[in-house]
Amino acid sequence: MDNIIWILFTTSTIFFLTIFLYKKIKTSININISPSKFKSPLPLGTLGWPFIGETIDFISCAYTDHPESFMNKRRLMYGNVFKSHIFGSATIVSTDAELSRCVLQSDSKTFVPSYPKSLTELMGKSSILLINGSLQRRVHGLIGAFFKSPLLKAQITRDMQKYVQESMNCWKEDQPIYIQDETKKIAFQVLVKALISLDPGEEMEFLKKQFQEFIAGLMSLPINIPGSRLYRSLQAKKKMVKLVQEIIHAKRNSGVNSTVTKDVVDVLLNDTSERLTDDLISDNMIDLMIPGEDSVPVLMSLAIKYLSDCPSALQQLTEENMMLKRQKDQLGELLCWSDYLSLTFTQNVITETLRMGNIINGVMRKAMKDIKIKGYLIPKGWCVFMYFRSVHLDENQYDSPYKFNPWRWQVRNKLPLFCFSTSGVHLV
């Protein structure tokens, strides 16, 4: 049992700060092509049916065993970059790693994030997903720097070990263990403590219950009337915001030395900008809880599933982690954040889980002006949907792409992988 606890603890700790998700989809209808100064052609493809475009076909494929089939069919006909019309917008779909990287690295004068209406209503105007310019850069920078700080890394390491141990102590031999439920509980507690210093208890259980109601509406129909999914989610967010604002007010009135930063709220409160209001801080604390309920637990669960199906990988992972444990025991030391640097195979397992798991299939950006990338015209007002799943499961990029193979990452610089973190989406 100690061996299992150690392996789950170390793997979970490395996972935790790796993933922060934001699903980005556009719902406005816009198929007009503005006059372009470029002579480059639009990518091949079709806009489908009036108004609905190819959205129904795209969604129906998403609920199959191979959701990338929508993209693969069109890639064969049109190439890795093609035009379509999904989620109410004329769209350039990219399954090309280089083009997607160019779009992601562009500034806000060229491309801006695009989201469904239900998501924008739930997040609010002050969400880090929706604000732009200097305020967005300021909030992004403050939060990103804190998530990379030695203080937070040490806290997460301690908390992860504590919560994993507490969870496993409740396991019984004659009862099934629902891994995703366990990982959700652990990840949510660790993340919420990092955000607002809330420990497990009644308030944590209240917050988790309301958060589950809130997150259910992220991709709902944009109908805000009593009884609708969106309405119930907005009501749940109001209750969560009230709790977070009570914590903020208590911090402001406590008179504690402002140089002490225990969580993300402290970091934002210590900033001198008057634009960082209590409403902005509380809204963003709720938004940043999403990975604790969604992406991190899913990836942790998938890692266990993939390892169960690959005994040789499980054996090598176990040997690597137990070697580290023996070294720490001999020195009389606890695990620290930097120890993960020695777990090279564990890192390969996590990277391969990210590739195969594809918890974020892709993201959308809206073009703010006509632009040419790799010879393709992207008209102003059109969206670019960067579909990462097709890149990660491309047989031209990976041998046996549907096979879990952590050893493929022993040479990292030859394979494209889109990752998600506090600094956004990047290609490694």
N, C-alpha and C positions, 0 to 999 in steps of 0.2 A: 504493500500500500504506500510506503514512504517513497518508493521509486516512482510510482504513478503520480503522486502529489508533486514531486520535484519536477518531473517532465512537463506536466500540465502547467505548473506554475511558471517555469522558465519560458515555455513556448507562449503562454498567454501574455506574459509581461512584454515580450518583444512585439507581439501582435498589437498591443494596446495603442501605442502612439503611432502605429503605421498607417491606420486607416481613418479618414474622415470624409464622409460622403455627402455629396449634394447632387441629387438627380435634377437634370435641367431639361425641360421640355417647353415648347412654345405653343400657344393656342390661338393667337390672332391670325386672321385670314389675310394673306397678302401675296398675290401672285403677279403683281405688276413688275415689269422689268424697267428700271430707270435707264435713261440714255447713258451709254458707257463710252468712255474715251478709249477703252481697250478694243482691239479687234479679235480678241480670243473668243472662242465659241463657248457656249454653255456645255456642260457635260451631257452626254447622251442620257436618255431615260424618258420617263413619262410622268405627267402630273396626275394621272388616274382620273377618277370620277370628279365631277364638279363638287366643290366645297369639301367633300370628305376625302378626296384624293385616294391615297393608298393606305389610309390609316387602319381600316378594318382588316386588310390583309396582314399588315404589320403586327397588329395586336393579336390576331388569331395565331400567327406563327410564334409569338412570344410565349404562348401557353402550351407549346409542344415540347418534346424532348430535345429538339434542336431549334431553339429560337433564332439562330443565325441563318436559318433556311431562307428567310425573306431576303436577306442581303446576298447570300450565296447565289441565289437564282439570278439576281440582277447583275451581280459581278460577272457572271458568265456571259450575260448578254451585252453589258455596257462597259465593263471594266471596274476597277477599284474605286472610282469616283463617278457618281451618277446623280441625276436629278430625280426628285420625287416630290410628293406633297403629303406630309404627315402632320398630325396634330394641328391642322388648320393653317399650315404655313408652307409656302413653296420652299423646298429644302434641297440643298446639296448634301448628299450622303457621302461620307468619306470612310472607306475601310483601308485607307492608305496611311501608314504610320508617319511618313514624312509630311504629307499635307496636314494631317491632324496636329502634328507637333507645331507646324508653322502657325496654325490658327490659335492654338493654346498659348503660344508665346507672344501673340500680338497684343498691342495695348488697347485701351478702351476707346481710342479714336477710330479703331478699325473694327473690332468685334466686342460685343457686350454679351453677358449671360442672358439666356432666354429660359423662361419657366412657364408652367401652366398657371392659369388664373387661380385655381384652388390653392396652389402652393403659395403664390404671392399674397393671397388674402390671409392665409394662416401665418406666414412668416412676419408679415407687417412691413411697413415702409422703412423701418429702422434696422431691418435685418442686414447682416453683413453680406447676404446674398444679393441684396437689392440696392444698397447704398453704393455710390461711386465717388471717384475723385479722392481728394486728400483725406476725407473722413474714413473712407473704406480702407485706404492704405494705412492710416493710423491705427484703426481697430485691428486690422489684419496683422500688422506688425507687432502690436502689443501682445495679442493672444498667441501668435506664432512663436515669439521669443520666449514666452513663459512656458509653452509646451516643450520647448527644447532645453529648459533650464535644469541644472543639476538638482535643484531643490525638488522640482516636480518629479523628476525621474526617480529620485530616492524614495519619495512618498509613494509613487505608484508601485515600485518594487515591494515595499513593505505591505501595502494594502492588498496587492494581488496575492501575495503569499498568505496573508491572513484570511482573505475571503475564500480562496481556493481550499485552504485547510478546513475552514468552518463548513463549507459546502460538502466536502467529502466526508466529514465526520457524521453527516446526516444520512449518508447512503447506507442502504441495507441490502444484504445478500439476496433476499427473496423478493425484492421489488425492482421494477425497471427504472432505469435512470434516463431521463430525458435531457440529453446533452445540451440542446439549444436552450432549453429553459434555464439550465444551470449556468451556462455561459452568459445568457442575458442578465441574470441576476448579478453575477460577479462584475461584468463589464459596466453595467449601469451604476452600481454602487461606487466603483472606482472612479468613473468619470464624473459623477455628480459631486463627489467629495473634492475632486480637482477643480470643479467649476465654482461651487458655492460652500464648500466645507461642511456638507451635510452628512452626518453619520447614519448608519442603519437605525431604523426605529419607525415610529408612527408617521412622522413627516415624510420619510423616505418612501414608505409604502403608499401614502397618499399621493405623493408625486409620481411614483411609478404607475399607479392606477390611472391617474389623469393623463399621463404621458401616452399610455397605450391608446386611450380614447383620442388624443390629439393626433398621433401619428397615423391613425387609420384614415384620416381625411386628406392626407398630402396629395393623393392622386384621385380625389373624388370629383364628382360633377360640381361645377361652380354654381351651385344653387344654395343660397344662404336663407333658408326659411326654417322656422321651428320644426324640428323632427328630422331634417335632412342631415346627411353625414357631415357636410361642411359645418353646419350650424352646431352640431354636437361637439365637433372638434374645436371650434372657436370658443365654446363655453368652457371646455376643458382647459384651453390655454389661458383663459382669464383667471381660472383658479390657480394655475401654476404661477402665472405672473404675480399674482397677489402674494403667494408664499415667498417667491424670490425677492420681491420688493420689501417685504418685511425683514428679510435677512439683510438687504442692502441698507435699509434705514437703521437697523440695529448696529451695523458696522459704522455707519456715519456718526452715530450718537455715542459709540463706545469710548471714543477718545484714545483708542489704541494707536501706538506709534505708526504713522503712515508708511514708514519704510519697511514694515513687516508685511510680506506678501505671502499669504497662505494658499490663495486660490486665484482664479481668473477675475472674480469680482474685485478683489483687492487691487489687482493690477490696473483695472479700468478706473476704479475709484481714486487711485493715487495719481492718475494723469490729470494735468491741470486744465485740459481743454473743457470749455463750457458746453461743447457739443456732445460730450459723453454724458447724456442725461440718464436718470434712473430708468426711464422707459426703454431707452436704447439698450442699456446694460441688461435689464431683465429679459427683454425680447431675445437678445442674442444668447443668453444662458440657456433658454429653452431650445433654440435652434441647435446649439452645440451638444445637446443631449442625444441627438438622433443616432450618432454612431454607437452609443452604448446600448441602444435597443435594436439596432438593425445590422450594420455592416460588420462590426467587430464580432458579435456573437455568431453570425452566420459563417464567417471565415474560420473561427475557432472550431465550430462544429464540422465544417467541411474538412478541415485538416485532420480531425480524428477519423472521419469517414475514409478519406484517401489513404491514410496510413494503415487503417484496418484492411484495406484492399491490397496493400503493398507491404508484405512482411519484411522484405529486405530493407526497405526504407525505415520501417519502424524499428528494426534491430539496430541499424546504424545510428538513428536518432537517439535511441535509448543508451547505446554505448557512449555516445558523445556527451550526453547530459549527465550520465552517471560518473563519467570521468571527472567532469567539472565538480560534481557533488563531493566526490572523494577528496579532491584537492582542497575544496573549501572546508571540509570537515577536518582535514589534517592541519590546516592553518587556524582553525577555530573561528572562521569568518562566515558571515552571512552573504548571500548573493547580492551583488550590486549591479547597477544598470550596465556598467561598462563590460561586465563579464560576457555579455552576449556577443562581443566581438570575437571571442574565441570559439563560438558555436557556429562554425561556417556551414556545416551541413544543415543545422536547424534553420539558418537563414535561407538556405536553398529550398527547404521544405516550405517555408512561408512564402517565398517568391513563387514557387510552383502552384501553391494553393491560390495565390492572388490571380495567377494566369488562368487556371482552370475554373476557379469559382466565379469570376466575372460578376461580382455583386453589383457593380456599376457597368451596365452594358455600354453606356456612352453618355455624352453630354452634348448640349446644344449651345451654339453661339449665333448671334444675329449680326449681320454685316451692317456697319454704319456708313459704308461707302462702297462704290464699285471697287473690286480688288481682283488682281490676277495672281493665282498661286499655281505653280507647276503647269502653267499654260492654260489653266481653267479660269473662266470668268465666274466670279461670285457676285451677283448684282446686289446693290444696296437694298436693304429690307428683307433679303432672303436669309434663311437660317442655314447653318452648317451643322449637320448631325454627325459627330465623330463616333463611329461605332467600334468600340474597342474589342468587343467579343470576336469579331471577324479577324482582327489583327492577331489576337492571342490564340486563335484556333486555326490559323492559316497554315496549311500543310507546306506552303512554300517558305514559311518562316521556321516552322518546327517539324521535326521528324515525329510521326505518330502524335499529332497534337491532342488527341483525346486520351492519351495515356499519361498517367501521373508519373513523372520522371524528374525528381529533384536534381539528379546528376547533370541534367542539361545545363544547369546554371553555373557549372564550374567554370565556364567561359562566358561571363555576363555580357561583355561588350558586343557580342554578335547577335543578340536577340532583343527585339523590342518588347517593352512591357510598360503599359500605362499604369501608374500608381497614384494613390490619393492620400493626401496628408493635410496638415494644417496650412501648408503653403499652397494648396491647390492640387491640380492634376499635372503630372509630369511624366515624361518618357525616360525610362532608365535602360 
